[in-house]
Each structure stands twice: as C-alpha cells, then as structure tokens.
Amino acid sequence: MNINDKLCLHNGTAKTNKHFYRSIIGGLMYLTHTCPDILFSIGKISRFMHSPSVHHLGVAKKILRHVRGTINYRILYQHDAEFIFSDYSNSDWTNSISYSNSGFVFSFS
C-alpha cells in the first residue's frame, strides 16, 4: 500500500461486493502470521469491511500483488530440540509514583 493513499469511507467510487472483499481481507489477515510487513496495510483497509468501494478493493489487490512478489520471504517456524527462549526485564521506578522506566527483551535461539 502506498503510504500516501488516503482512504476514506465516501471516496466517490462505486461500492463493491462485501463478501468478496471480506474474504480477501480474511485471507490477508491469516497471512500476517508469517508476513508481518503487510500488517499495517491490512489494518488500514480492514476498517472499510462494512462498506467497501472499488478504490478499497484496488488497494487490497495491490497488497495481494506485493505478497505474490515476495512469496519467498517469510518467517519459518520449525520445531527444534535445542530451542532456547530467554527473556530479560528491567524496571526502575526512579523514586517516583508517576514515572517509570522499564524495558524487556525476548530472545529465540
């Protein structure tokens, strides 16, 4: 999705089939587990599932073309006997009730 695309509910284009649009969005939402780069775009176009227009469908098709072009770039989840999950956290209240400084890191190796 182009970051400069302005999506709005009433954009002057004709309405499209809701069921077809919803099935595309549902499939793309499923893909976000292994393809997190489309998550922002899916969040934007899923706002119009109740009344999609031809413009919204065009943006969804643009995302599908992006997925087709990057089909070999995915996150691969495999079972590994030597899987190590580590987590680290730190919090510091800095002697203040209203302000805290905290952080956390998760590591998969």
Secondary structure, 3 states (H helix, E strand, C coil): CCCCCCCCCCCCCCECCHHHHHHHHHHHHHHCCCCHHHHHHHHHHHHHCCCCEHHHHHHHHHHHHHHHHCCCCCCCCCCCCCCCEEEEEEEECCCCCCCCEEEEEEEEC
